[in-house]
Amino acid sequence: MNNELKHVIALLLEDARRLQQIEPNAGTEARIVEAETFLNDLRYSDEIIADARKIIYNYRK
């Protein structure tokens, strides 16, 4: 997933957090947690892909 899409998700998550402060709602809180988990998983996936590329690059040398 590209960085622009991650940025948009992060901005929407920030908006949801503000709304949650103004008007708490269990459903909104659950979606915030789900989005945070998804975003963290994406960041972790990117790190794995970057590490794999380094290994492949070094192997080809």
C-alpha positions as CSV (number, residue, x, y, z in Angstrom):
1,M,0.0,0.0,0.0
2,N,1.4,3.4,-0.9
3,N,2.3,6.1,1.6
4,E,-0.4,8.5,0.3
5,L,-3.1,6.0,1.2
6,K,-1.6,5.4,4.6
7,H,-1.5,9.2,5.2
8,V,-5.2,9.5,4.2
9,I,-6.1,6.7,6.6
10,A,-4.1,8.4,9.4
11,L,-5.9,11.7,8.8
12,L,-9.4,10.0,8.9
13,L,-8.3,8.2,12.0
14,E,-7.4,11.6,13.6
15,D,-10.8,13.0,12.7
16,A,-12.5,10.0,14.2
17,R,-10.6,10.4,17.4
18,R,-11.7,14.1,17.7
19,L,-15.3,13.1,17.1
20,Q,-14.9,10.4,19.7
21,Q,-13.8,13.1,22.2
22,I,-16.8,15.3,21.5
23,E,-19.4,12.5,21.4
24,P,-18.2,9.2,22.7
25,N,-19.6,6.1,21.0
26,A,-18.7,2.5,21.4
27,G,-19.0,1.7,17.7
28,T,-16.7,4.6,16.8
29,E,-14.2,3.5,19.4
30,A,-14.2,0.0,17.9
31,R,-13.6,1.3,14.4
32,I,-10.8,3.5,15.7
33,V,-9.1,0.5,17.2
34,E,-9.6,-1.6,14.1
35,A,-8.1,1.2,11.9
36,E,-5.1,1.6,14.2
37,T,-4.4,-2.1,14.1
38,F,-4.8,-2.1,10.3
39,L,-2.4,0.8,9.9
40,N,0.2,-0.7,12.2
41,D,0.0,-4.0,10.3
42,L,0.6,-2.1,7.0
43,R,3.6,-0.4,8.5
44,Y,5.0,-3.8,9.7
45,S,4.3,-5.3,6.3
46,D,6.3,-2.6,4.6
47,E,9.2,-3.3,7.0
48,I,9.2,-7.0,6.1
49,I,9.0,-6.2,2.4
50,A,12.0,-3.8,2.7
51,D,14.0,-6.4,4.6
52,A,13.2,-9.0,2.0
53,R,14.3,-6.7,-0.8
54,K,17.6,-6.1,1.0
55,I,18.2,-9.8,1.4
56,I,17.4,-10.5,-2.3
57,Y,19.6,-7.5,-3.4
58,N,22.6,-8.8,-1.3
59,Y,22.1,-12.3,-2.5
60,R,22.3,-11.2,-6.2
61,K,25.7,-9.5,-5.6
